[in-house]
């Protein structure tokens, strides 16, 4: 069974092999895809909370979780498409966030 990181790298390789644009444009396209996925997270949250009077309660917490996963995977593929190891970049950044947020250091 493949690990999560192997799957991310496999998905990235597949997308790269199907791409008909230069790598820089593929990165731009992936960033735009991430924005689209973030919008779908927002749509699911709005639907879960019933904040759109026309649609009412159209989503549930599982929908929000699924859309968040789609966004996370898309973000990790974006990192990979820049030529970096997504696991190494993510783990290093997570440590940076933990150092700032869990130690009480001000900022984001």
C-alpha positions as CSV (number, residue, x, y, z in Angstrom):
1,X,0.0,0.0,0.0
2,X,1.3,3.4,-0.9
3,X,1.9,6.0,1.7
4,X,0.0,9.3,1.6
5,X,3.2,11.0,0.4
6,X,3.7,8.5,-2.4
7,X,0.2,9.1,-3.5
8,X,0.8,12.8,-3.6
9,X,3.9,12.3,-5.7
10,X,2.1,9.9,-8.0
11,X,-0.8,12.3,-8.5
12,X,1.8,15.0,-9.3
13,X,3.6,12.9,-11.8
14,X,0.4,12.0,-13.5
15,X,-0.7,15.6,-13.7
16,X,2.7,16.6,-15.0
17,X,2.6,13.8,-17.7
18,X,-0.8,15.0,-18.9
19,X,0.1,18.7,-18.9
20,X,0.4,20.4,-22.2
21,X,1.7,23.7,-20.8
22,X,5.2,24.8,-19.6
23,X,6.0,24.0,-15.9
24,X,5.5,27.7,-14.8
25,X,1.9,27.6,-16.3
26,X,1.3,24.3,-14.6
27,X,2.2,25.9,-11.3
28,X,-0.2,28.8,-12.0
29,X,-2.9,26.4,-13.0
30,X,-2.4,24.4,-9.8
31,X,-2.6,27.6,-7.7
32,X,-5.8,28.5,-9.4
33,X,-7.1,25.0,-8.7
34,X,-6.3,25.5,-5.0
35,X,-8.4,28.7,-5.1
36,X,-11.3,26.8,-6.6
37,X,-11.0,24.1,-3.9
38,X,-10.9,26.8,-1.2
39,X,-14.2,28.1,-2.7
40,X,-15.7,24.7,-2.4
41,X,-14.7,24.5,1.3
42,X,-16.5,27.9,1.8
43,X,-19.5,26.7,-0.1
44,X,-19.7,23.5,2.0
45,X,-19.4,25.5,5.3
46,X,-22.1,28.0,4.1
47,X,-24.3,25.0,3.2
48,X,-23.6,23.2,6.5
49,X,-24.7,26.4,8.4
50,X,-27.7,27.1,6.1
51,X,-26.4,30.6,5.4
52,X,-27.8,30.7,1.9
53,X,-31.5,31.2,2.3
54,X,-32.2,29.9,-1.3
55,X,-30.4,26.6,-0.6
56,X,-30.9,26.1,3.1
57,X,-29.0,23.2,4.7
58,X,-27.3,21.8,1.6
59,X,-24.1,20.3,3.1
60,X,-23.0,18.5,6.3
61,X,-19.8,18.3,8.3
62,X,-18.6,15.3,6.2
63,X,-18.9,17.5,3.1
64,X,-16.8,20.2,4.7
65,X,-14.2,17.6,5.7
66,X,-14.1,16.1,2.2
67,X,-13.7,19.6,0.6
68,X,-10.9,20.5,3.1
69,X,-9.1,17.3,2.1
70,X,-9.4,18.2,-1.6
71,X,-7.9,21.6,-0.8
72,X,-5.1,20.0,1.3
73,X,-4.2,17.5,-1.5
74,X,-4.3,20.3,-4.1
75,X,-2.0,22.4,-2.0
76,X,0.5,19.5,-1.5
77,X,0.4,18.9,-5.3
78,X,1.2,22.5,-5.8
79,X,4.2,22.2,-3.6
80,X,5.3,19.2,-5.5
81,X,4.8,20.9,-8.9
82,X,7.3,23.5,-7.8
83,X,9.9,20.8,-7.8
84,X,10.1,20.4,-4.0
85,X,9.5,17.4,-1.8
86,X,6.0,18.1,-0.4
87,X,6.6,16.0,2.7
88,X,9.8,17.8,3.6
89,X,8.3,21.3,2.8
90,X,5.1,20.5,4.8
91,X,6.9,19.1,7.8
92,X,9.4,21.9,8.0
93,X,6.7,24.5,7.7
94,X,4.6,22.7,10.3
95,X,7.5,22.8,12.7
96,X,7.8,26.5,12.0
97,X,4.1,27.1,12.8
98,X,4.4,25.0,15.9
99,X,7.3,27.0,17.1
100,X,5.4,30.2,16.6
101,X,2.0,29.2,17.7
102,X,2.6,26.7,20.5
103,X,5.3,28.7,22.2
104,X,3.1,31.8,22.4
105,X,5.2,33.9,20.0
106,X,3.1,36.7,18.5
107,X,2.2,36.7,14.8
108,X,0.7,34.2,12.4
